[in-house]
Amino acid sequence: MFTQVPQPLVYAEALLAQFASLSRAADGAALLGDFVRGLAELSGCELTQLYLLDATHICLGMNAECLNGILQPREAASLPADYNGEQLLQFALCQNRVVSLSELSGSLHETSFLPPQATPWQSLLCVPLVNQQKSVEGLLLCASRRHIDLQGFADSLGQLGSFVLGQLHLLQRLRQPSGVTRPAPVSVPSASGYGLIGKSSAMRQTYSLISKVLHSPYTVLLRGETGTGKEVVARAIHDCGPRRSQAFIVQNCAAFPENLLESELFGYRKGAFTGADRDRAGLFDAANGGTLLLDEIGDMPLSLQAKLLRVLQEGEIRPLGSNDTYKIDVRIIAATHCDLSMLVGEGKFREDLYYRLAQFPIELPALRQREGDILDLARHFAEKACSFLQRDAVRWSDAALNHLSGYAFPGNVRELKGLVERAVLLCEGGELLAEHFSLRLAAMPADSSLNLCEHKAVLPPDNRPNLRERLEAMLEDSSLDLRECLEQVERSLLLDCLRKNDGNQTLAARELGLPRRTLLYRLGRLNINLGDFDG
């Protein structure tokens, strides 16, 4: 580290003295000021600067500057607010590369970030500052009017800068106002220890079902609306079961056309088709001994369903172009947002395969059915987003929490995760506010029938009085409990909308403000078929 600097021993002693001095800094401003002064002493440069990224890790700004041994005031009007347009700085920052130039005046590089001087700047060193998480958080810069090689200082000054970053974060935490409580690291373990987040009764029931099937070889069918976490549950079953040391492979059955999906799953032999110039193992081979998740199983072509049934019944596969079969040991987990029994009735899914897949079904609850879990999940996603962005944890305002609690989340956990990550990006301070969340308020809960009756975006105006009268009559009927009443109202709403659109599901879904897949799921859940709205 010291071989390229003049008088290595003297330099090493001076560097050690800087570490000791900076460790005693009482506040952030003093720490940064002492740091740029120390850079000037160590490098012998007339100018030293420190640039740091803001809390969002988007904007680069100057935080301290020392010119001719004098610390420059940060409020100086000559200092621009950010340096996102400076190519040299952005290159070092984004590429995590040291920039060292000894003939600056004769180069074509833009250096408007350097203060103008009568004698032009000749030498420049720019070193990225890396934090404990190995992420670039800022830059240190040294410049001189003399022609000198500053490259030899890069490693040692970079380590000093990383130390200063750690000290700065420590001082910021220690000096946080006593009235402001930092959010504790959120890790909401489930009662079962499967790593899933949620303490609601619906999730406890899910944990119980997982525990029943965890150590058995039975095929599991995961059902639920889009975004409910079917792949997460499948991975939990694999990671906590006896196959955890083997492969976990996911294949979306809707992602490939029929021929490609077959070769992807079963593999092929050389010469099986045009372009098959070698043998290729399929995903069943890759998952041998482990777990294969077949996502969106309802979209698998009928002809391929027969081959999958053979795998489930006999535990053997035959690659394309081969006459031989061989045994495999793969645990298959299937997942779908569709009602497979309805697809069986329509002739779109094999009945024998359905009963083989539904050996152990697990219905994953929608987020609106998981009382109390929304806030736990939101805090977890916010913590993960802050960790990914290398920024301090954020606090939650009561308004933001209430805002999320009152939303139906038609996209379920996936939608919540996206909303929270976007809010963290938009949050420029340390607190998440309601305005950071862009919620589609027209997407009301499926169980909130009173709101459905009043909301113009989801209910045709000519149907509102009719539905309200039916709702009132149902509420007066003491033989119906609340859930039955709500299901009947939802059923009436869907039937009325389908009749109005002559059975066109796409138009009905658009009028109701729902994705078509969600409408199909609800039609299946309520056992609504084409005959219910004919004529």
KEDO-522802 format. One record per residue (C-alpha): residue number from 1; z, x, y. Coordinates in nm, 3 decimals, padded with zeros to 5 digits. Each point is the difference from the previous one (the first is absolute). Layout:
KEDO-522802
   pos        pz        px        py
   NUM         Z         X         Y
...
END
This chain:
KEDO-522802
   pos        pz        px        py
     1    00.000    00.000    00.000
     2    00.076    00.287    00.239
     3   -00.265    00.251   -00.101
     4   -00.246   -00.102    00.274
     5    00.244   -00.009    00.293
     6    00.095    00.303    00.212
     7    00.344    00.150   -00.078
     8    00.069   -00.224   -00.303
     9    00.375    00.074   -00.021
    10    00.061   -00.072    00.369
    11   -00.207   -00.320   -00.032
    12    00.193   -00.112   -00.309
    13    00.333    00.046    00.180
    14   -00.127   -00.195    00.302
    15   -00.126   -00.280   -00.227
    16    00.334   -00.023   -00.178
    17    00.174   -00.019    00.339
    18   -00.226   -00.292    00.096
    19    00.090   -00.189   -00.317
    20    00.368    00.049    00.072
    21   -00.032   -00.100    00.366
    22   -00.206   -00.312   -00.067
    23    00.245   -00.117   -00.267
    24    00.265   -00.032    00.275
    25   -00.208   -00.223    00.233
    26    00.202   -00.301    00.117
    27   -00.282   -00.248    00.067
    28   -00.371   -00.047   -00.062
    29   -00.121    00.094    00.348
    30    00.195    00.327   -00.001
    31   -00.123    00.077   -00.351
    32   -00.367   -00.038    00.093
    33    00.040    00.193    00.324
    34    00.174    00.289   -00.176
    35   -00.268   -00.007   -00.268
    36   -00.298    00.050    00.234
    37    00.192    00.274    00.188
    38    00.070    00.168   -00.333
    39   -00.369   -00.020   -00.091
    40   -00.087    00.184    00.320
    41    00.252    00.276   -00.074
    42   -00.114    00.044   -00.360
    43   -00.376   -00.007    00.061
    44   -00.005    00.169    00.342
    45   -00.227   -00.276    00.132
    46    00.008   -00.134    00.355
    47   -00.046   -00.362   -00.116
    48    00.162   -00.190   -00.286
    49   -00.026   -00.373   -00.066
    50    00.137   -00.251   -00.250
    51   -00.193   -00.314   -00.097
    52    00.149   -00.275   -00.217
    53   -00.138   -00.320   -00.148
    54    00.160   -00.324    00.117
    55    00.193   -00.241   -00.224
    56   -00.322   -00.161   -00.124
    57   -00.147    00.343   -00.088
    58   -00.313   -00.093    00.193
    59    00.032    00.151    00.350
    60    00.057    00.369    00.067
    61    00.199    00.081    00.312
    62    00.141    00.312    00.163
    63    00.379    00.017   -00.025
    64    00.081    00.343    00.145
    65   -00.178    00.283    00.186
    66    00.103    00.346    00.115
    67   -00.222    00.185    00.252
    68    00.076    00.356    00.115
    69    00.354   -00.027   -00.137
    70    00.075   -00.323    00.189
    71    00.051   -00.331   -00.179
    72   -00.239   -00.253    00.153
    73    00.126   -00.350    00.080
    74   -00.127   -00.255   -00.253
    75   -00.051   -00.258    00.277
    76   -00.260    00.210    00.177
    77   -00.289   -00.220    00.110
    78   -00.248    00.265   -00.111
    79    00.090   -00.054   -00.366
    80   -00.215   -00.266   -00.168
    81    00.165   -00.270   -00.210
    82   -00.169    00.092   -00.327
    83   -00.239    00.256   -00.143
    84   -00.202   -00.202   -00.250
    85   -00.327    00.116    00.158
    86    00.072    00.373   -00.026
    87   -00.217    00.129   -00.284
    88    00.187    00.327   -00.058
    89    00.336   -00.174   -00.021
    90   -00.132   -00.279   -00.219
    91   -00.168    00.247   -00.236
    92    00.326    00.188   -00.057
    93    00.193   -00.327   -00.031
    94   -00.232   -00.191   -00.234
    95   -00.110    00.294   -00.214
    96    00.345    00.163   -00.012
    97   -00.166    00.328    00.094
    98    00.117    00.288    00.218
    99   -00.235    00.069    00.291
   100    00.001    00.356    00.138
   101   -00.246    00.112    00.271
   102    00.000    00.336    00.179
   103   -00.316   -00.048    00.214
   104    00.075   -00.339    00.148
   105   -00.175    00.044    00.336
   106   -00.330    00.083   -00.169
   107    00.010   -00.290   -00.243
   108   -00.134   -00.354    00.035
   109    00.331   -00.164   -00.088
   110    00.140   -00.260    00.239
   111    00.346    00.107    00.118
   112    00.091   -00.258    00.262
   113    00.347   -00.022   -00.157
   114    00.073    00.350    00.139
   115    00.123    00.012    00.362
   116   -00.256    00.151    00.241
   117    00.074    00.359    00.107
   118   -00.166    00.259    00.224
   119   -00.041    00.228   -00.302
   120   -00.168   -00.183   -00.289
   121    00.174   -00.047   -00.331
   122   -00.128    00.241   -00.265
   123    00.210   -00.043   -00.317
   124    00.126   -00.316   -00.167
   125    00.203   -00.087   -00.308
   126    00.047   -00.359   -00.120
   127    00.227   -00.060   -00.303
   128    00.058   -00.338   -00.172
   129    00.366   -00.096   -00.041
   130    00.084   -00.141   -00.344
   131    00.312   -00.206   -00.071
   132    00.208   -00.010   -00.318
   133   -00.236   -00.255   -00.153
   134   -00.290    00.250    00.041
   135   -00.162   -00.221    00.263
   136   -00.137    00.137    00.328
   137    00.211   -00.131    00.287
   138   -00.113    00.210    00.295
   139   -00.136    00.330    00.129
   140    00.133    00.311    00.169
   141   -00.231    00.192    00.232
   142    00.012    00.350    00.145
   143   -00.252    00.131    00.254
   144   -00.040    00.329    00.184
   145   -00.223    00.141    00.277
   146   -00.031    00.320   -00.206
   147   -00.228    00.065   -00.297
   148    00.253    00.012   -00.286
   149   -00.003   -00.104   -00.364
   150    00.260   -00.273   -00.048
   151   -00.086   -00.086   -00.363
   152    00.288    00.211   -00.136
   153    00.257   -00.224    00.173
   154   -00.126   -00.323   -00.161
   155    00.214   -00.009   -00.318
   156    00.331    00.092    00.159
   157   -00.043   -00.221    00.306
   158   -00.111   -00.288   -00.225
   159    00.322    00.028   -00.201
   160    00.205    00.013    00.319
   161   -00.180   -00.313    00.120
   162    00.069   -00.186   -00.326
   163    00.367    00.089    00.036
   164   -00.004   -00.142    00.354
   165   -00.151   -00.326   -00.128
   166    00.283   -00.039   -00.248
   167    00.261    00.072    00.269
   168   -00.166   -00.249    00.235
   169    00.014   -00.282   -00.255
   170    00.363    00.084   -00.074
   171    00.096   -00.014    00.368
   172   -00.184   -00.330    00.044
   173    00.195   -00.155   -00.286
   174    00.333    00.133    00.124
   175   -00.059   -00.126    00.355
   176   -00.115   -00.349   -00.096
   177    00.203   -00.258    00.201
   178    00.307   -00.119   -00.186
   179   -00.098   -00.364    00.049
   180   -00.327    00.053   -00.186
   181    00.033    00.016   -00.374
   182   -00.272    00.183   -00.185
   183   -00.139   -00.200   -00.289
   184    00.136    00.132   -00.325
   185   -00.255    00.115   -00.256
   186   -00.108   -00.314   -00.178
   187   -00.014    00.005   -00.374
   188    00.051   -00.342   -00.143
   189    00.038    00.046   -00.373
   190   -00.043   -00.297   -00.226
   191    00.284   -00.108   -00.221
   192   -00.199    00.120   -00.298
   193   -00.087    00.343    00.139
   194   -00.377   -00.037   -00.041
   195   -00.063    00.127    00.352
   196   -00.117   -00.341    00.123
   197    00.129   -00.132    00.331
   198    00.159   -00.344    00.021
   199    00.329   -00.174   -00.071
   200   -00.116   -00.362    00.008
   201    00.050   -00.228   -00.298
   202   -00.376   -00.002   -00.060
   203   -00.008    00.379   -00.026
   204    00.311    00.012   -00.219
   205   -00.180   -00.229   -00.240
   206   -00.298    00.238    00.007
   207    00.230    00.295   -00.077
   208    00.141   -00.192   -00.294
   209   -00.346   -00.062   -00.142
   210   -00.092    00.367    00.043
   211    00.309    00.105   -00.192
   212   -00.100   -00.226   -00.291
   213   -00.342    00.154   -00.045
   214    00.060    00.356    00.121
   215    00.046    00.164   -00.341
   216   -00.225   -00.228   -00.201
   217   -00.373    00.052   -00.071
   218   -00.094   -00.353    00.107
   219   -00.284   -00.064    00.242
   220    00.122   -00.110    00.343
   221   -00.188   -00.239    00.227
   222    00.100    00.032    00.366
   223   -00.087   -00.308    00.206
   224    00.048   -00.069    00.367
   225   -00.170   -00.036    00.334
   226   -00.188    00.289    00.152
   227    00.229    00.264    00.147
   228    00.310   -00.087   -00.206
   229    00.022    00.349   -00.152
   230   -00.148   -00.042   -00.346
   231   -00.105    00.366   -00.023
   232    00.343    00.113    00.121
   233    00.169   -00.203   -00.276
   234   -00.244    00.135   -00.259
   235    00.080    00.355    00.106
   236    00.374   -00.077   -00.018
   237   -00.043   -00.125   -00.358
   238   -00.181    00.323   -00.087
   239    00.228    00.239    00.188
   240    00.321   -00.149   -00.142
   241   -00.128   -00.045   -00.354
   242   -00.051    00.235   -00.295
   243   -00.357    00.088    00.111
   244    00.107    00.148    00.333
   245   -00.108    00.352   -00.095
   246   -00.357   -00.115   -00.073
   247   -00.281   -00.119    00.227
   248    00.008   -00.316    00.209
   249   -00.355   -00.107    00.083
   250   -00.119   -00.291    00.213
   251   -00.340   -00.167   -00.026
   252   -00.107   -00.290    00.221
   253   -00.226   -00.221   -00.213
   254   -00.173   -00.138    00.310
   255   -00.101    00.345    00.125
   256   -00.290    00.061   -00.242
   257   -00.291   -00.204   -00.135
   258    00.017   -00.090   -00.369
   259   -00.190    00.298   -00.147
   260    00.178    00.258    00.212
   261    00.341   -00.153   -00.071
   262   -00.061    00.018   -00.375
   263   -00.096    00.367    00.012
   264    00.292    00.070    00.235
   265    00.251   -00.154   -00.242
   266   -00.142    00.097   -00.339
   267   -00.198    00.314    00.082
   268   -00.339    00.082   -00.149
   269   -00.182    00.242   -00.223
   270   -00.290    00.223    00.095
   271   -00.326   -00.197    00.001
   272    00.166   -00.342    00.021
   273   -00.207   -00.083    00.307
   274   -00.226    00.169    00.252
   275    00.197    00.273    00.175
   276    00.265    00.034   -00.272
   277   -00.062    00.372   -00.054
   278    00.343    00.070   -00.148
   279    00.296   -00.170   -00.164
   280    00.248   -00.153    00.240
   281    00.349   -00.128   -00.081
   282    00.104   -00.335    00.146
   283    00.318   -00.119    00.164
   284    00.144   -00.118   -00.332
   285   -00.022    00.361   -00.121
   286    00.146    00.131    00.326
   287    00.293   -00.242   -00.029
   288    00.062    00.073   -00.370
   289    00.376    00.016   -00.048
   290    00.057   -00.148    00.344
   291   -00.074   -00.318    00.194
   292   -00.323   -00.158    00.125
   293    00.023   -00.263    00.274
   294   -00.298   -00.236    00.006
   295    00.018   -00.148    00.347
   296   -00.185   -00.323    00.088
   297   -00.049   -00.071   -00.370
   298   -00.135   -00.344    00.088
   299   -00.317    00.165    00.134
   300   -00.083    00.174   -00.328
   301   -00.338   -00.118   -00.139
   302    00.013   -00.226   -00.308
   303   -00.197    00.241   -00.219
   304    00.245    00.280    00.074
   305    00.300   -00.226   -00.066
   306   -00.093   -00.006   -00.370
   307    00.017    00.379   -00.021
   308    00.336    00.000    00.179
   309    00.132   -00.256   -00.248
   310   -00.092    00.237   -00.282
   311    00.196    00.278    00.167
   312    00.305   -00.224    00.036
   313   -00.013   -00.128   -00.356
   314   -00.098    00.312   -00.193
   315    00.090    00.283    00.237
   316   -00.341    00.164   -00.040
   317   -00.304    00.064    00.219
   318   -00.366    00.081   -00.048
   319   -00.175    00.191    00.281
   320   -00.346   -00.101    00.114
   321   -00.269    00.150   -00.224
   322    00.241    00.070   -00.286
   323    00.018   -00.162   -00.346
   324    00.357    00.114   -00.063
   325    00.328   -00.147    00.115
   326    00.329    00.184    00.032
   327    00.360   -00.088    00.072
   328    00.169    00.038    00.335
   329    00.357   -00.057    00.114
   330   -00.012   -00.160    00.343
   331    00.231   -00.251    00.156
   332   -00.209   -00.249    00.196
   333    00.135   -00.181    00.304
   334   -00.226   -00.262    00.155
   335    00.030   -00.134    00.353
   336   -00.164   -00.291    00.178
   337    00.043   -00.227    00.301
   338   -00.202   -00.273   -00.174
   339    00.123   -00.274   -00.231
   340   -00.151    00.119   -00.329
   341    00.072   -00.332   -00.170
   342   -00.219   -00.170    00.260
   343   -00.275    00.257   -00.061
   344    00.028   -00.071   -00.374
   345   -00.052   -00.371    00.071
   346   -00.309    00.083    00.206
   347   -00.141    00.220   -00.277
   348    00.027    00.317    00.211
   349    00.267    00.169   -00.212
   350    00.041    00.025   -00.376
   351    00.281   -00.215   -00.130
   352    00.091    00.241   -00.282
   353    00.019    00.291    00.245
   354    00.214   -00.206    00.237
   355    00.263   -00.068   -00.266
   356   -00.008    00.364   -00.105
   357    00.049    00.122    00.357
   358    00.266   -00.258    00.081
   359    00.225    00.136   -00.272
   360    00.260    00.070    00.267
   361   -00.088   -00.142    00.343
   362    00.190    00.097    00.313
   363   -00.054   -00.212    00.311
   364    00.059    00.208    00.312
   365    00.148   -00.204    00.286
   366   -00.176   -00.035    00.332
   367    00.179    00.165    00.291
   368    00.087   -00.336    00.155
   369    00.193   -00.080   -00.319
   370    00.207    00.320    00.019
   371    00.276   -00.103    00.235
   372    00.150    00.298    00.182
   373   -00.242    00.258   -00.140
   374   -00.238    00.006    00.298
   375    00.237    00.197    00.221
   376    00.092    00.248   -00.276
   377   -00.367    00.063   -00.067
   378   -00.082    00.027    00.371
   379    00.270    00.263    00.054
   380   -00.118    00.192   -00.307
   381   -00.363    00.003    00.118
   382    00.105    00.104    00.351
   383    00.198    00.292   -00.137
   384   -00.293    00.108   -00.218
   385   -00.240   -00.025    00.294
   386    00.227    00.209    00.223
   387    00.033    00.262   -00.273
   388   -00.379    00.009   -00.048
   389   -00.059    00.034    00.376
   390    00.275    00.262    00.032
   391    00.175   -00.192    00.274
   392    00.361   -00.106    00.048
   393    00.112   -00.322   -00.164
   394   -00.034   -00.315    00.207
   395    00.251   -00.275    00.067
   396   -00.070   -00.368   -00.049
   397    00.054   -00.250    00.277
   398    00.145   -00.339   -00.092
   399   -00.311   -00.167    00.140
   400   -00.226    00.202   -00.232
   401    00.212   -00.085   -00.305
   402    00.001   -00.369    00.089
   403   -00.374    00.016    00.061
   404   -00.061    00.129   -00.353
   405    00.251   -00.234   -00.163
   406   -00.181   -00.306    00.130
   407   -00.345    00.100   -00.126
   408   -00.158   -00.124   -00.324
   409   -00.186    00.322   -00.098
   410   -00.306   -00.140   -00.180
   411   -00.085    00.362   -00.089
   412    00.353    00.053   -00.137
   413    00.145    00.351   -00.031
   414   -00.334    00.170    00.066
   415   -00.033   -00.186    00.330
   416    00.359    00.080    00.098
   417   -00.055    00.370   -00.072
   418   -00.312    00.009    00.218
   419    00.171   -00.184    00.286
   420    00.300    00.234   -00.002
   421   -00.213    00.315   -00.013
   422   -00.209   -00.124    00.292
   423    00.316   -00.088    00.196
   424    00.140    00.352   -00.053
   425   -00.324    00.145    00.137
   426    00.016   -00.229    00.304
   427    00.368    00.073    00.064
   428    00.021    00.265    00.274
   429    00.378   -00.014    00.032
   430    00.270   -00.006   -00.261
   431    00.017   -00.377   -00.055
   432   -00.238   -00.242   -00.169
   433   -00.055   -00.313    00.209
   434   -00.150   -00.339   -00.082
   435   -00.315    00.080    00.198
   436   -00.076    00.290   -00.235
   437   -00.078   -00.250   -00.276
   438   -00.323   -00.199    00.008
   439    00.083   -00.299   -00.219
   440   -00.248   -00.276   -00.068
   441    00.233   -00.286    00.083
   442   -00.252   -00.254   -00.124
   443    00.064    00.119   -00.356
   444    00.294   -00.225   -00.078
   445    00.199    00.005   -00.326
   446   -00.138   -00.201   -00.286
   447    00.348   -00.146   -00.052
   448    00.044   -00.102    00.365
   449   -00.158   -00.345   -00.016
   450    00.151   -00.127    00.323
   451   -00.173    00.283    00.184
   452   -00.320   -00.069   -00.190
   453    00.006   -00.356    00.122
   454    00.041    00.107    00.360
   455   -00.225    00.305    00.013
   456   -00.348   -00.077    00.126
   457   -00.148    00.324   -00.134
   458    00.064   -00.090   -00.365
   459   -00.011   -00.380   -00.006
   460   -00.293   -00.215    00.112
   461    00.115   -00.230    00.283
   462   -00.116   -00.316   -00.175
   463    00.221    00.075   -00.300
   464    00.327    00.079    00.180
   465    00.143   -00.353    00.030
   466   -00.090   -00.082   -00.362
   467    00.178    00.309   -00.131
   468    00.302   -00.056    00.222
   469    00.041   -00.353   -00.135
   470   -00.022    00.128   -00.355
   471    00.253    00.272    00.076
   472    00.246   -00.249    00.143
   473   -00.041   -00.223   -00.303
   474    00.061    00.294   -00.232
   475    00.312    00.105    00.188
   476    00.139   -00.353   -00.036
   477   -00.058    00.015   -00.376
   478    00.331    00.128   -00.135
   479   -00.155    00.076   -00.341
   480   -00.194    00.296    00.145
   481    00.164    00.332    00.077
   482   -00.119    00.212    00.292
   483   -00.230    00.222   -00.205
   484   -00.176   -00.294   -00.163
   485   -00.040   -00.165    00.339
   486   -00.153    00.312    00.152
   487   -00.236    00.049   -00.293
   488   -00.124   -00.358    00.033
   489   -00.060    00.045    00.373
   490   -00.189    00.324   -00.061
   491   -00.202   -00.167   -00.274
   492   -00.088   -00.290    00.229
   493   -00.102    00.238    00.277
   494   -00.229    00.200   -00.228
   495   -00.160   -00.310   -00.153
   496   -00.063   -00.158    00.340
   497   -00.160    00.319    00.131
   498   -00.215    00.040   -00.312
   499   -00.118   -00.361    00.017
   500   -00.085    00.043    00.366
   501   -00.217    00.302   -00.090
   502   -00.159   -00.164   -00.307
   503    00.178    00.237   -00.235
   504   -00.128    00.316    00.171
   505    00.285    00.247   -00.057
   506   -00.131    00.256    00.248
   507   -00.011   -00.251    00.286
   508    00.338   -00.143   -00.099
   509    00.160    00.347   -00.004
   510   -00.149    00.075    00.342
   511    00.136   -00.325    00.145
   512    00.344    00.061   -00.146
   513    00.006    00.357    00.135
   514    00.039    00.146   -00.351
   515   -00.189    00.268   -00.192
   516   -00.214   -00.168   -00.265
   517    00.184    00.187   -00.276
   518    00.333   -00.139    00.125
   519   -00.145   -00.352    00.003
   520   -00.121    00.042   -00.359
   521    00.343    00.126   -00.103
   522    00.171   -00.301    00.157
   523   -00.248   -00.242   -00.157
   524    00.081    00.149   -00.338
   525    00.375   -00.004    00.063
   526   -00.012   -00.370    00.091
   527   -00.241   -00.081   -00.288
   528   -00.269   -00.128    00.236
   529   -00.347   -00.015   -00.157
   530   -00.338   -00.124    00.114
   531    00.066   -00.353   -00.124
   532    00.296   -00.038    00.236
   533   -00.218   -00.024    00.310
   534   -00.331   -00.142   -00.120
   535   -00.109   -00.290    00.215
END
